Amino acid sequence: MPRRKVTDEKKVFLEELKKDGVEVLAVYNEPYNGNWQIFALLPVEKCEPTPFQREVSPAHLFHLKNSIDKIGRFLDPIIVVRTKDGKYYTPNGSHRLSAMKELGKEKIAAIIIPDEKVMHQILAMNVEKAHNIKEKSLEVIKMYQHFLEMGEGKLESDYAFEFEEPFYITLGLIYQERERFSGASYLSLLRRIEQFLDKPLKEAYEERKRRAKRITDEVEPMIQNIINKLHERGIKLPFLKQIVVSQNNPYKRKKKGVFDFDEGINQFIQNLSQYDVSKVREEELLEEMPEE
């Protein structure tokens, strides 16, 4: 009986694809768990990036278009998930999709997954183009807000795989308000004091907004004041903000352990308030210059 049910599900799904103008090339079982999926040619106008995905990079798009045109072949199928309402989203392939559209092609090779939750999970494995902190944080917070709209009664910690790192959520909220915020400077601290919350998503979201506000309203002005004073002294090193955060990180020399957010922020603020810019030597700052 279970075998018949799967067969019926396949039949219905394949009929929907046919109605949408999808040219099915093969139905097969992937080699890891034997889950069935489809290799097909999909009309490009039917497909779009997930609503919580990062923006397409013009430079990367230009490179992809040139590469496809030079090789004369499209070699890397995109991943597509068909939703219950008949939309075709690609969580892994937005640049390739945009390139084929701009090249004037009507179809694109795709692996179609008949499982909507994969749309969220696969973003954690998307290596088409390396993310910077801003891109990843915005992607994660858009996904977070998507889950909120769906109204699922899950905990924030239930989505640890999809979100990857808890600090992306807090930083994502900040980036939505402050596009030019330098979130990467805070990673040495946030990695030690951010954990996924065992709270319902709606409640956790309010806590994330509170945390974001502490960083923007309490911490950021102190950091900027220190940097301004260092600039007045003629110290204008690259990564200066990152160095100041690292120097005042209360958990910098503790190799292990996770720490409470508010305790960490309070101690960090105390360290910043005691930071004597007049005694800072440029040589000391250079010693802490990050490699990248």
Secondary structure, DSSP 8 states (H G I E B T S, - for coil): -HHHHHHHHHHHHHHHHHHTT-EEEEEEE-TTT--EEEEEEEEGGGEEE-TTS----HHHHHHHHHHHHHHTS--S-EEEEE-TTS-EEEEE-HHHHHHHHHTT-SEEEEEEES-TTHHHHGGGG--SS---HHHHHHHHHHHHHHHHHHT---BGGGGHHHH-STHHHHHHHHHHH-TT--GGGGHHHHHHH----SSBHHHHHHHHHHHHHHIIIIIHHHHHHHHHHHHHTT---TTHHHHHHHHH-TTTT--S----HHHHHHHHHHHHHT--GGG--HHHHHHT----
